[in-house]
Amino acid sequence: MSLGGPSKDLREWLEKVRELGDLREINGAHWNLEIGPITELAYKGTTTRPAIIFDEIKDHPKGYRVLVNMVHSLKRLALTLGMPLDITPTKFVLKWREMVKSLEPIPPRVVKDGPVLENVQRGDDVDLYKFPTPQWHEYDGGRYIGTANITITRDPDEGWVNFGVYRVVIHDKNTLGFYVSPGKHGRIHREKYFNQKKPCPVAISFGHDPLLFLIGTIEVPFGVSEYDYAGGLRGEPIEVIEGQVTGLPIPASSEIVIEGESISGEERMEGPFGEWPGYYSSSQRPEPTIRVKAVMHRNNPILCGSPPFPPPTGALYYRGLMRSAMIWEALESAGIPDIRGVRCHELAGHRFMTIVSIKQRYPGHAKQVGMIASQCRPAAYLGRYVIVVDEDIDIFNNDEVLWAIASRSDPQESIDIIRRCWSGPLDPAIPLARKGHNSRAIIEACRPYEWLDKFPKTVESSPELREKILKKWGKMISM
């Protein structure tokens, strides 16, 4: 099943989701601790994890809407990336890997006008509270307008443009909190401006084509613009306008965009915020701010949200699938043969646990895979465990993975610890004094290579016999 090519903007995408029957519409919810909990229950209480659009929100005009759960199902993820809507998780990882491997970046196209310019406010007319920003979690330190945003910056030395999904809180009507984790490209850009004693120009889109949101969540190589990457996936340039305040490229079809600047030394207390590991892992602390100088938005704008909740959630699911493919590509790019599958486990926050299946070809093969899978760019930040299994294990079946760990690994011989790896403030298991570093466990849950031919056979039917039995008796078995 297919609904055509890429959507030109968020509204066209929403119509396709409505046609799929995947969109729920809720009127009258309060921005304060109703939209957030409803989103959480939709994550955890349904198998479809529908997209939800909220309207008639308390204290806000009808038509000022909030959209959540955009790509938090495999079907909607496939729709956004132009894949078959009935694709399986395993086939998705393979297909996404092929797309990344063959991608040819296409730079954005600058246009003079776009829907985002339907309404423009500057200076004293700026009021960020006009948008129905939810209080997502009970103990958040404010209303976080940026959970599915893309924050746009330009490298002051090299000129390339980055955008990433960094959390953004409203401090007052024209000031935003600008938190970016250490090592992220947007933070590197900001530090370069600050080191040069210059303000950092910033533009942020808070509603846009879900493809841009997806690209903002993955590890695009340093120096490559996410706009070029998204254009390559779409097969045509992303249309942008040049911001009148910052000169930064802004998606012409965005729902809501701000322009402003971040100035070194201008900080306010930011946080806490319930983050993707499922905890309030980082305390309230001073963080840079953004002076908002202009706001642009469409008529009846849609604010997109992707608030984190403890696993399992759809957000961790789609990020895990996409990261799985990128780790697979990194392993093969490093020259490692016979990778049969990669899974960044959504129940482990899509970063804390990576499972790789291989066909063992030589001594040390499993160890090599584990070490590189723990340190390659898509996996290096906030990893914890890498588990390597044989090709007969279905890595998307938790029971089989646990069986492999329990029956094929010897703790004394099969586990290695790597210390002082790249972590960050959101790691809940690391005390404040050690934030920034953590350790990694590499678990070889494979049959030992040196006696592969002597390892006990598994007590199960061969694939050939299973196929024969299913063909003859499958209808009776499935009753």
Secondary structure, DSSP 4 states (H G I P E B T S, - for coil): ----S--SSHHHHHHHHHHHT-EEEEES--TBTTHHHHHHHHHHH-SS--EEEEES-TTS-TT-EEEE-TT-SHHHHHHHHT--TT--HHHHHHHHHHHHHH------EE-S--GGGGEEEEGGG--GGGS---B-STT-SS-EEESS-EEEEE-TTT--EEEE---EEEEETTEEEE---TT-HHHHHHHHHHHTT--EEEEEEEE--HHHHHHHHS-PPTT--HHHHHHHHHTSPPEEEE-TTT--EEETT-SEEEEEEE-TT-EEEE-----TTSS--S--EEEEEEEEEEEEE-SS-EEEE----SSS-HHHHHHHHHHHHHHHHHHHHTT---EEEEEE-GGGTTTSEEEEEE---STTHHHHHHHHHHHSHHHHTT--EEEEEETTS-TT-HHHHHHHHHHH--HHHHEEEEEEEE--TT-TTS-GGGTTEEEEEEEEES--GGGGGGSPPPSS--HHHHHHHHHHHHHHHT-
